[in-house]
Amino acid sequence: LLYEPQRTNKYGSATDFTDSFWTKGNCSVKSGATDLGQSYQIINENSDTDEIHFVGDAFSVDTPTGTPFSQSFIVKPINRNYVALRVFTEDGNGNTDGPVEIWFNISNGKVGTTNNSSSASVIEASIETLENGWHRTKLSINPPSNIRLRKSYIALADADGSVSYDGQGQDAIQMLHAQIEE
C-alpha cells in the first residue's frame, strides 16, 4: 500500500547538468565518475570577480499558484564548502516576488543563513548526510495563494550568507541529482 501521494520531479533533466535545461552562470559543468549508483557532475566556478557562480533551471518550472513545493539537490564539496539554494517566486501576472535563499555547509552538514524577501514562508530547510561525503539539501516553501515558483538555482558560495564573490577558477562541487516537487 502507498500511503503518500505520488510525486513527480518538475525538473526536466534531474541528473544531467550539461543539458540545455540548465543555465550555467559563471561556471562550467563536466562529467565526473559514479557514486551512490549514479553518475555525478562537477560544477566548477570560473575566475570572474564579484559574480554569482550557479546552475539553475533555464525555464520556469510550472507550479500552480499557492501550491507548496520542495527543492532539493544532492551535492558534495570538492573545495567549495558552501552552497546556496535560491528560489524566485512570482505572482499570477509574472511580477517577481523576491528570492528565498538558504545556505548550507556541505562539509559539515549544517544549515546556514536564511534570507527571505518573498511573501512565501519557509516550511523547512534541512540537510541530510548521505554516504561517501554526499549531502541532500532541501528547501520547502509555502507560497500565498497568488504566488508560484518562477526559477531556482544552486549557487556555489565562498561563505555562509555570500553568493557573489571572486571565483578562483579551481573551486568546485559535485552534484548528483536535483528535484522540485509539489
Protein Blocks (a to p, Z undefined) as FASTA:
>chain_A
ZZbdcdddfbfblklmkbmkbccehiacdddddeehiacddddddfbehiacddddfbdc
dddehiacddddddddfklcbdcdddddddfkopaehjadddddfknopacddddfbfbd
cfbdcddddeehiacddddddddfkbccfbdcddddfbehiabdcdehlaccddfbdcdd
ZZ
